[in-house]
Every structure is written in structure tokens, then in C-alpha cells.
């Protein structure tokens, strides 16, 4: 892969940043970054440097010597400054030398114009995932994109198409695939250790509602219009966006304007791993039904208690509910397997407490003590999601969570969300990605986009 000259890159100043905030990197010797020559490093820009980026995406990526985070971008200038400091401090501590090699941008489009940047981390609210992902691959960047892939099924299809047109590497942040217990559970199911698979139970955490919140002045440090993006213009209140004084769990996660709630928030993880075991990664259910409680008042309005069911073409049923233990249970004709995260947490403010629950259990210990043979189905192995992405940027091989797989797991979650809303059975054509003879349901495949933040070419 072509890498630009490090000294030239270190001296480069971003004149295009509309805030006029730039980093003037100090020239540092190659030894600062370890054994890899700077010209061979993967230069990365981080778009969105809030909670999930600091706790997970930048945090994990910084560990790899063959990667260098050289730019940060955020619509909140306080977070932008903190993001720059976060990265500079990491490299300073690691090398024992003063470091100031991070350029700041308040507009992702300006970051994407920087030809020295090879790849981007996108760690933003759900409603901007597809929009930013499409912009990034069209600019020639490889992408690590936080899940879920999109706000709507139409956006997800547009994202997947754009990635395939561009030939770029895009990894969806479904990091459970890089956890050994989820891969092993999928291999056990795929290799028939529980007999014929009949039912899959997916348990998700819940999200409580909240109070009404008053309109507040928009902080001078926040570009609120751009933060709203394609979604409707509504008044600012802090609990609609993110905390101004810390990096705790943001309120937008509980707003349907910006996401569907836990059905996509954690559902994108668990449904993805369920599909892996079911061998349905490139399809989806054909019939979905269910119900949900939605708050009747208050700012936060994502679903509460719910249960939905999806039936696949092979007859397997998937039941999703936040009244089921958090994780995935596979039931077959010869036993069951339950897999969960155990005590792993992606962020310190994950909505469930850390616990010592066993990550993998079964109806019979013989099931999980069995060995997957060389002549059986052995699934893609990755030890860490960000590292796998970086490896694939170099090899140009597909990552463990490619865009179409991420789109299909997200679209399945969104199908269950449509069933919650309509409170009736809906029939889905996975090949054409349309509801069958159902104009009402098909009208929910997309949402209106506010100018100038629309994704062009959506149906």
C-alpha cells in the first residue's frame, strides 16, 4: 500500500478546517513509533471522538504499532480538543517523548480531503453511520464503522452498494465476532452438535423512558445543525444529544429520531452472531411479528418491553426480547447452547453491569467440550476486531464483519422494529428487500432526509 512521506505529512497543516484549529506536529524520529517505518503505517482519522471512540475504537486501534491516528474530527469543539489530547497523550506516554502530531477537523469532508489519511474510524450516532460511511469510501478511505450499519434499510443498502463500488475495506464494529465464545458457539451449531436447529432466543438489555426535558440554549461549542444531520430540526436539550461535561452514556441512544433503541443497539451484535451460527448472514427472515411498549410521554421514546419473532425460509424461528437473559440461546433437536459476553464490556457505561456469568454453557458439557475437526466447518478467526480491520487494509482481504453481513444483521433488527410499530405480521422478501404486498410497511424502509445531509440515490 502506498504510504506518504512521514516528514511531509508531519509538517502538513489543514488550512481547510472551518474552525481554523490545526495541529502543528513535531518532527519525530521513526523510533517513536516502534519498529515499523512511518511510511508503512496506516494513517487514520477518527470521526466522532466521544464515549465509544475513547473507550473502544480509538482505544483499541492505538494499541497497534502499524497504525497511527493522525487526525480527529468532531462537531463538538470541546470533544475535539479532548480527542486530540487523548491521542497525543497516548503517544507521548508510549514513547516517553513530547508528541503533537494530531490535526483537528470540525467537518468530516475536510478530513476526507486529506490524501495522507488512509482510513477512518467512524464512531458517531447511528443516524450518521451510513451517510459518513458512504462519504468515506467514495473519498477512497477504508472504514471501521460502528454498528448498527444504518438508520434505515434503504440507507444500509446504499452503504453496502457504495462499499462494493469503491472496492474499499469496511469493517462493521460487531466485535462479538472476534470473541472466541461466539465463534465457537457458531461452529458448534453449524457442525450439528445440538442436532437440527429449531429456535434461536436473543436476549437484549432494556432502556427506560425519561422525563420531558426543557429547551436549552445550543452550546457554542456544538454544531447542532450538522449533528442533527438528515433528521428533523428539533429544539436542543442536553439529554437529546450527549453530556457536555463527561463521556457517560448519551441520550440520543434513547431517541427514535437517531436510532431504533436496543433492537439495533445490541440487537446488531446478537442477531449478527445468531446469523453466523444459522448460516443466514446474507439473507433474513421471511415472516416477522411481535409487540412492544413505547413511552407515552417524555423525551426518550425508544421501545420498552417487547417480544418479536422472525421465521426464516428453513423454518428456524428467532425470538428476540428484553425479557430473555442477555445473550443468544440456540435450541436444537439434541440440546441447547447459550452464549453471552460474560464480563466483557465495550464501554464503562454499558447499560448492563459487569458480571461473572459463564460466556458459554450448554445442555450437556460434552457439547462445549467437543473439538471442531479440521474437516468440519471452521469459521473466520479474529482475535480483535480493529486489528483484523488493519490486517485487511494491508492484505485487501475481506474482514470478519464485512458491510453486506453488517447490513443484513441491521436490516433484520429493523424488520423486527417495523413489526413492533405495526403490531401485526409482516412478510419480507430478503432477495429484493421489500415487504410483500404491504405498502404501509414498505413506506418504513426509508425516512425523509433533511437538506443538505441527504444520501443521494435512495428510493
JOWOCOR-V523175 format. One record per helix or strand of 3 or more residues. SS is the DSSP state (alpha for helix, beta for strand). FROM is the first residue (numbers start at 1). TO is the last residue. If there is no record, write none. Layout:
# JOWOCOR-V523175
[[SS	FROM	TO] [SS	FROM	TO]]
This chain:
# JOWOCOR-V523175
[[alpha	6	11] [alpha	30	33] [alpha	38	40] [beta	42	47] [alpha	51	61] [beta	67	73] [alpha	77	95] [beta	103	105] [alpha	108	113] [beta	119	122] [alpha	126	138] [beta	142	145] [alpha	153	166] [beta	170	172] [alpha	175	178] [alpha	180	190] [beta	197	203] [alpha	224	228] [alpha	238	240] [alpha	251	254] [alpha	262	265] [alpha	267	278] [beta	287	294] [beta	303	311] [beta	317	321] [beta	327	332] [beta	335	339] [beta	360	362] [alpha	365	369] [alpha	385	395] [alpha	403	422] [beta	426	429] [alpha	439	442]]
